[in-house]
Every structure is written in structure tokens, then in C-alpha cells.
Amino acid sequence: MPESRQYSAEYYDAFEWPLHDVELYSQFTSPDTEVLELGCGTGRVSGPLAKKSKHLTGVEISEPMLHQAKEKCKEPNISSILDDITSLNLNKKFDLIIAPFRVLQCLEHQNQVDGFFNVIHDHLKPNGVAILNVFNPKFSKDELAEKWLTEEETFCGETLLQNGDTLKLWDTRKDLDVVSQVLYPEMIYRRYRNGELVDTHVNPICMRYWYPDQFKQLIESKGFTITKTWGGYSGEVYGEGPELVIAFTKSSHQ
């Protein structure tokens, strides 16, 4: 995850994302499984998955996010590492490698994507499994610029913080690169106390996107063999659901 993603770990963690990916990852774990989680964030997946595994190593480039993960995840079989998931070298192989909640899409440049797949290749056991996901674009290539871009802020939701403050979230969608297929939204957090605005935090991010066939081609072009696909975490068919989820292994000739 690039340094430009200046998350407030508290604000990021305040919203509960309605995901069921832990259940899917759990199908690939056992008490003997060594797991590598690339982009572990604040530990949403780390804690639950560590309970089903022998050991989980979480890697995150944001120090505040990793600190939040350490505070939440007290399982003794978790190792947390501050490092770059596009150039990581742990000199260790893993049974399962994951990068939950669209981590791959946070890599803006092609050299980062290449480095990320090299990291997976170098850390995956010969019989190991990696699982990646990206969102399934709602709009076609021709429609995207017209239908995704907007000058208006879009309200995304609100939540109550532990001290009673209200945190509200908006996003803006003012820029995209159609050629490189990268969206550039901004996440805007506003914190209110007794109805008064007391803090604003703007987090500019990038989101690379792939269409269903492109995502398959990307993984296969990096020397991997696709073993299973899903269209989401509720039984959707690949290409028809909201997510593009792919499990893959190293190609047999490698």
C-alpha cells in the first residue's frame, strides 16, 4: 500500500464493512496452515483467520494501521511486520497467501503490481494457494468516465465513535485514468461532537480496476494457474457478482 494513503486508522476502523471473506479464506486453512496476509490493515481478517491457522504473518506499510492491528489482535500466533508488499522478502514460504479487501487495487503503478506478484511467487509453497480479489466494475470501459465521475460529494454512511462523537463519510470521484484503468476517489471523514464539526480528514486513494477476463489474464501472465473463481462471497458466479475472487497456484512447470 503506497505511503500516499494517509489513513486515519481510527476512522478507517470505525466503519464495519459487510464482507464475508474470512469464511472463504477459512476453507483453505487448517491447524497446520502458515498464512501470509499482504496488506493486513487494522487486522479485520488477521485475528479470525489466525484462530484457524498454525501461524499468520501480517504485512502492512502504514504504521498507524499496523499499530491498530496489534492492539486488536492479541493471538499469540500472529506476527506483524511493517514493510512494503511490493518488495517484501521474508525468506520463508507459506501455504496460503491472501491480500483481502482489494489490496491489489491500491497499487497505482505497473512496477508495483509486478513487484507484488513477485512477492507472492517468492513466498508461496509449491503446493500453496493464493487468493486475490478486486471489485467487478459496474460500468463498461466506454461508460465509466461518464457514469463514475462526479463533481458532487457522495454520502457513504455514518457511525458512532466510542466517545459519543459521530463520524460521517463521503467520497468524491473527480479523476480517473481510462488508459491505465485507475480511479482516483477521495474519502472524506468528518467528525462531529454535539452537532459541531471538530475534525475533517481527507484520504486521497487510487483504485486500479480490471474486468473479469483481464483479471484472469493478469494472474496467468504472472506464471500462475487458476484453480477456482467466485463472483463474491455469497455464491455468486464469477463475472456476475460484485467481486472478482480468484484462487491460484504456481504453474506446474515452475
N, C-alpha and C positions, 0 to 999 in steps of 0.2 A: 504494500500500500504506500503510495508516494507521500512524502512529507507535506505536500500541499494540502492534504486532507487534515485540516486542523480541527479535529473533533473536540468538542467538549464531551469527555467520557461520561460525565453525569447526565447530560442531556440526551446523548445517544442511548444510554441505558434506560432512560426513563420510559421510553415507548416499548410496548410489547408487540413484537412482530408476529403475526399469526402464521407461523411456519410449523411444519411437521417433519422437517428434515432429519431430526435426531432419530426418529423411528426408522427412517430409511437407512441411515448410517449404521444403526444398531444391528441391522440384518447382516452386516459384514464384520461384526466384531464377536469376540469370544474372550474368555479369561486369558487366552494366550496371545491376544492381538496387540501388536505395537502400532500405535496410531500417530501420524504426523498431521497436525492441523495448521494449514498455512493461512495466515490472516485470522487469528483466533479472536481478535477484538476484545470485548469485555467478558468473554467466557461463556456466552449463551449456550454453545454446544459442548465446550470442553468439560464442564462438570458432569452433566448427564452421561456423556459418552465414556468418560474415564471410569465411571462405575461399572461399565460393561466390558472394560478392556484391561489388559495387563498394565499398560502404561500409555499415557498420552503426552506428546510434546507439542505445545502450542507456540507458534511464532507470530510476533506482531511488531510492526515498526513504530507504532505510536506508544510512547512511554506512558502517557495518562491512561490509555485504553488497557495496556498490559497491567498497570497497577490496579485498575478496577477489576480485571480478571483475577488477579492474585487475591484480592480482598473477597471476592465471591466464591472462588473455587479452592477449597481447603483440602481436597482429596490428596492423600499422600503420594499417589501415583501420577501426578501431573508435574511436568517440567515446563516452565515458561521462559521463553527466550526472546530478547529484544534484538531483532535482526531484520534484514531485507529478504523477502520471499523470492526476489528475482535473482539473488546471488548467494543464497544460503549454502553452506557446506558443513554438515554435521558429522560427516564420516560415519554414517550409520544408515542402515536400510530398514524400511518399515513395511508392515503387512497391509496397511490401509493409509492412504493419503487423501485428505479432503481439504477443500477451501470453501467453506459454507457461505451461503447468502451472497452469491455473485461476486466473490472476491476477485476473480479473474477480470471482471469488467472494470475494476478500479485501475487497471494498468493501461495508462494512456498511450504509451509508445510501443512500437513493434519490438524494439530491443528488450523491453521489459517483459512482453509476452513470451518472447523466445527464451529469455533467462528463466522465467517461471516454469516453462515446460522442461528446461534442462534440469532445474532443481527437482522436479517430480521424477524425471528419468533417473537421476543420480541417487535418489533416496528410496526408490521403490524396489522391493524384493522381486526376484524373477517371477514368483507366483503371486505377487501382491496386486492389490486393486486400488485404483484411484477413482475418485468421483468428483466431478465438477458440475456446476450449474450456472446458467445465465438466464436472464428473462427472455421470454418469447415475444419479439416486437409485435405490438398491436397493429402497426401500420406497415404498409409496403414501403419499399425504398422511395417510390415516387410520392407517396402520401406523407411521409414522415415530416419533411420540412414544413409542409402546410398545416398539418394537424397537431404536431407536437409542440412547435414553437408558440410562445405566447408572451406578451408584454405584461400580463397580469400575474400577480401572486396567486397561487393555488393553495387553499387551506387543506392541510393534511390530517389535522387532528389535534387533540389536547389531552393533557394528563395532569394529575395532581401529584406534586412532589411531597416528600416526606415532611417537610416543614410547613406544608399548607399552601405554598406558592402554586400557581397554575402555570404550566408550560405549554405553549401553543407552537405548532409547527406549520410553516408554509414552505412551498418551493417556488422557484422561478425557472423558466425554461426559455432563455433568450438566445442561446447559441448552440449550434451543432456543426459537426464536420461530416458532410454527407459522403465524401470520398473515403475518409478513414473510418467512417461509421463510429463516431464518438459523440455522445451527448454531453452537454455541459450545464447541468442544473446547479442551482444553489439551494441549500437547505437553510431556512431562516428560523431560528428559535427565538421566541420572545417570552420572557418570564415576567409574570405579573404577581404583585403582592397587594392584597386588599384592593384589587382593581387597578393598581398603578403599575405601569411598565418600569421594571427595575433592571432589566438586562436584555440585550439583543446579541445573539451570536450567529454569524453568517458563515456557513461552511460551503465553499465552492468545491464541487467534485466533478469527476469525469466518469462517464459510463460508456465503455465500448459495448457495441452490440453486434450480435451475429444472428442470422436467420438459421432455421433448423438444419438445412443442408450444409451451410457454411460452418456451423459449429462442429458437425461430424467431420467435415473435411479438414478443419483445423487440427483436431485431435489426431486423426490418422496421418496427417502430414508430419507430425512430430515423432512418428515411429511407434505409435501405439495401436492396439487392436480393441475396438469397441466390443464390449460383452453384453451390455444392457442399456436400454434407454427408457426414460419416463417423460411424461408431459407435465409433471407436477408431483405433489406428494399425497395425492388422493386418488391415485389410479388412473390419471389421465393418460391418453395416448400421446406419444412423442410428436410434437408439432401441432397438437390440438389444444394443449393446456397452457397455463400461464408461464410455466417454466420449461427450460430445456435442461434435462438432467442426464448425464452420461457416465456410465462406469466403464473403465477400460484397463487394460493390462499392457505390459511391454509386448511388442511383437515377438513372435517365436524365434525369428532369425537373429535377434539381438542378444 
